[in-house]
């Protein structure tokens, strides 16, 4: 990618994974607009990047009337998720995941079509009862003049010890020169490199696994406790970080000796999504923990984000004139 200031618009922007990807890739960029309805995510985004955005919805939103190199939209995944309600994302259905079609409207009404459009979501969009919405999205993008290439990518292949598989659709206005095969892969480091030291001494027992249903499952894996989530003990890598790490620790739990286990901390979850310690410090400053409690806000923001390292590899391969 030539050295120039890449013009970016972030829809469903969250905590700015695409922006962080440009920063880590050392590619000059300019965010023309950022759209996010969650007030807490906006608060964190503003803290991370020294901005002053207000929460706003993608509904009735219109793009800036200037050239846009990259439009990023990571629309809600809950209704596509295999662990969610599986309501799907059919256009006009009113589900959160159907908001992806607001992007189609936004592009269609644009003064000038964005050069590149990147969409990320759970791989469940390719499940038998969900795929129609996904391929309809591809068809709609084609109708608007875009050629789309897509692939399921695992964060484990991009220098992050998190087994997180997501589908990425990269669309280009006109013939698409992008190739997923050209993405630069990185060796997976050990999970220990992302973990905080002396967690129990520093924070007390707030990250300790205490729920009786979880403890019963750990003591007897063949038991049938009330807890219905996935509970895996992790060592070299974690699993998909979810929005409710304490209630549903899909990422896994860590053994700390003496038959005890702890959850990943908010800081660890953010780092496993590709963010830095300084980002967590800024987020904690605007969303401080209550005494003796973890931050459900920071867990949610990590789980809803996109792994920065994967986006970094993608933006490095975009051809921006």
Secondary structure as UniProt FT lines:
FT   STRAND          6..11
FT   TURN            14..16
FT   HELIX           17..25
FT   STRAND          29..35
FT   HELIX           39..49
FT   TURN            59..60
FT   STRAND          70..73
FT   TURN            78..80
FT   TURN            82..83
FT   TURN            91..92
FT   HELIX           97..99
FT   HELIX           100..108
FT   STRAND          116..122
FT   HELIX           123..126
FT   TURN            128..130
FT   HELIX           131..143
FT   TURN            144..145
FT   STRAND          146..154
FT   HELIX           155..157
FT   STRAND          162..163
FT   STRAND          165..174
FT   HELIX           180..182
FT   HELIX           191..194
FT   HELIX           199..203
FT   TURN            204..207
FT   HELIX           212..219
FT   TURN            221..222
FT   STRAND          238..239
FT   TURN            245..247
FT   TURN            250..251
FT   STRAND          253..257
FT   TURN            258..259
FT   STRAND          260..262
FT   HELIX           266..271
FT   TURN            272..274
FT   HELIX           277..286
FT   TURN            291..292
FT   HELIX           296..304
FT   HELIX           308..317
//
